[in-house]
Amino acid sequence: MKHILKALILFTMILLLPACTDNKNNPDKPPRTFEDTKESSNQTLPEKTEIIDVTHQPDTTQPTDPTEEDKRNIINYKNMKAMWLSQFDLQNVYTNQGKQREIDDFSKRMDVVLENVQKNGFNTVILQVRPYADSFYPSEIYPPSRYVTGSYQNDFLYDPLPIIIEKAHNMGLSVHAWINPLRCMTTEEINSIDDKYTIKQWSKQYEGTYLVAFNGRYYLNPAYPMPRQLIVDGIEELLTRYRFDGLHMDDYFYPTTAESFDSTAYFSYKTEGGTLTLKQYRSENISTLVSSIYSTVKKIDRNIIYGISPEGNINNATDKAYADVYKWCSNEGYIDYICPQIYFGLEHQSWAFDKTANIWSDIIKNDDIDLIIGMTFGKALSKTDKWAGSGKDEWANNTDVMKRCLEFTSSLEKCKGVSVFCYQYYYDPISAKEVTETKTERDNFTAVLKNTEW
């Protein structure tokens, strides 16, 4: 009987053995893809570019609920009234004389900034945390930003993000982390950062593939899974470590239409039988990144909202930056809101505010995606728009352009808010003095903003 039992066990093991073999010996098992695994940061560059699956679909699976310990109190508003706080707004709040400000000095100055934001009718701040593949907090992935530490060679004296987030939340303000996805530091600046950071290593090993120089600045190349994963890893670190209410991505996608930017990757793609045009190929690269980010955000907390702010000229957004906003606004698994930067007046000859806002509203085919209109006081400051054709003097002849644009947004069924650029058009970030050149325009706008619901 013992001999029979041993024989049965041996026979069973032989039957199971093929299922345990490596994938390379099982041609019926699909190869692992970028969505299945993360690639090691020290992996050698593949001889052939990994071809994007043109049938790629976003991850729309529902994430599991976080544990009670992990749950965060998300603050987001049905009517979003946001202000962008850029690196240029806060650089001198973070730094003084080439180094990070003392923590008490910084804390007091941030009190003033956030109080000014709130008293002007805003309920949300979109806080820049990664403008140039750098970091506004101590990161394991990206180097310290000179906009916070004073120099790319300086380390942090303290972490400013918990201070900002706690202050804002205590005031009832929602805080969204704002990143620029592909844009990196200049080719000179990258030399000053520590060799331990991936982008520094890529500048030496993979320049022209993972990292591409254009007009004196580096950009991550989204044709490869590794750069896309670096962006996703940074977002996961950011949203896991800090209690942000949203993630916001700016319009810095492809910096050029020149074929040379990703010619190596595209050549490999075509050699392997790819049929997409260069425009389609680049658009798919960006959409794959956007979908991966969405999936990562929702797995951390489904209540964190994720939006993208493309250029207001939709033709430039799709044809030059390769942002497939039509896909993102029609399907699940890409974004929660779209925030076009409609930085035009009502008399702009080609892209009048009302006409442009309607274009963006009309492309939203998914009822779960909101329209947030991006606006700026930049032209109220300069009093001109040299690209507006016959409408170039609109901002000099009127002081209620922003007010009337805001009023128009209430007529848009898909619109659920606005985001305004930026703090330094309202106040001097250090002295807190009001910007006199925009005051009348701002006062007219603020009176309407405080009472607007969409």
Residue, then its C-alpha position, 0 to 999 in steps of 0.5 A: m500500500k505504501h508503494i501505491l501511495k508513493a506512486l500516486i503522489l509522484f504522478t500528481m507532482i508530475l502533472l502539476l509541474p508545468a503549471c509552476t514553470d516560468n512564463k518563458n516555457n509557457p507560450d500560452k501565458p501572457p507576458r507580464t506588462f507594466e500594469d502587472t509589475k514595477e520595474s527596478s530602477n537599476q534595470t538596464l535599458p531594453e534593446k527594444t522599446e516596450i510597445i504600448d498595448v493599443t487596446h489599453q483600458p484604464d483600471t476601473t476596478q473598485p478599490t477596497d475601503p481603507t481600514e479605520e486607522d488609514k481613513r482620512n477626513i477628506i475635505n472637498y467641496k461641491n462648488m470648488k473655488a480654488m486658487w493655485l499656489s505656485q512655486f513662484d508664489l511661495q518661493n520667498v515664503y519658503t526661503n530667505q537668503g538662499k536657504q530655508r526660512e526658520i520654521d516659526d517665520f515660515s509658519k507665520r507667513m503661511d498663516v497670512v497666505l492662507e487667511n488671505v486665500q480664504k477671505n477672498g472667497f476660496n475654499t481650496v488651494i492647489l499647492q505646487v509640490r513638484p514643478y521640475a522633477d524635484s520635491f517640496y518635501p523630504s522624498e526618497i524619490y525626488p531631490p529637494s527643490r531649490y524653491v523650498t531649500g534655496s538650492y538644489q545642493n541644500d537639504f531640508l531643515y524641516d518638512p513644510l507640507p504638514i504645516i501647510i496642510e494642518k493649517a489649511h484643514n483647520m481653516g476648512l480649506s481643501v488642499h490638492a497636491w499639484i505636480n508637473p508630470l514630465r518637466c524636469m530641471t535644467t541640464e545645468e541644475i541636474n548636475s548639482i543634485d545627489d547621484k542617489y536620485t534616479i533622474k541624476q542617474w538617468s541623465k548619465q546613463y539614459e539621456g535621449t531615452y528615459l530622459v530627453a533634453f529640449n531647449g536646455r531642460y530635461y523631460l521624462n519620456p513617457a514612451y517608456p514604462m520606467p519614467r511613467q513608473l517614476i511619476v506614479d511612485g512619486i505620487e504614491e509616496l506623496l499621497t500615502r505620506y500626507r493627508f492631501d484631499g486631491l491630486h492636480m496635474d498641470d499641462y506640461f506633457y510633451p514639450t515639442t512636436a519634433e520627431s527627434f524627441d522620442s525617435t528611438a522609442y517610436f522607431s522601435y515601436k514601428t519596427e515591432g509592427g506598431t501601426l499608430t501615427l506619431k500623434q496617436y502613439r504619443s497620446e497613448n503614452i500620456s493616456t497610459l500614464v494618466s490611467s495609471i495615476y488614477s488607479t494609484v490615487k483611488k487605491i490609496d483613497r477613493n475619495i481623493i479627487y484627481g484632475i488635470s489642467p490642460e491648455g485652454n486652446i483645445n487644439n494645442a492641448t491635443d495636437k501639441a501636448y498630446a493630451d487626449v482630453y476627449k478620451w479622458c472626459s468620455n471614459e471611466g478610469y482617467i480623471d475626476y475633473i478637467c480644468p482647462q486654463i481658459y486664460f482669455g477674455l470675452e472679446h478674444q478674437s479666436w478663443a473668446f472665454d464663453k466660446t471656449a468654455n462651451i467647447w470644453s463643456d461639450i466634450i464631457k460625455n461622462d456624467d461623473i467628470d466635472l468641469i472646473i474652469g481655470m482663470t487668471f488675473g495675469k491680463a488684469l495685471s498687464k492690461t493687454d492680451k497681445w494674442a487676442g487680435s481685435g480684443k487685445d485692449e479688452w483688459a485695459n478698457n474694462t475692470d469687470v472681465m473676470k466677473r463677467c466670465l465667472e458669471f458665465t460659468s453658471s450657465l454651464e451644466k457641467c461646470k462645478g467650480v473655478s480655479v484662479f491663477c494666482y496668489q501673487y496677482y492678489y498680494d505680495p507674498i512677503s509684505a502681504k500688500e494688495v496688488t493695486e493694479t488688479k484690485t478693482e478687477r479682483d473686488n468685482f470678481t470676489a463679490v460674485l465668487k462668494n455667492t456663486e454656486w454651480 
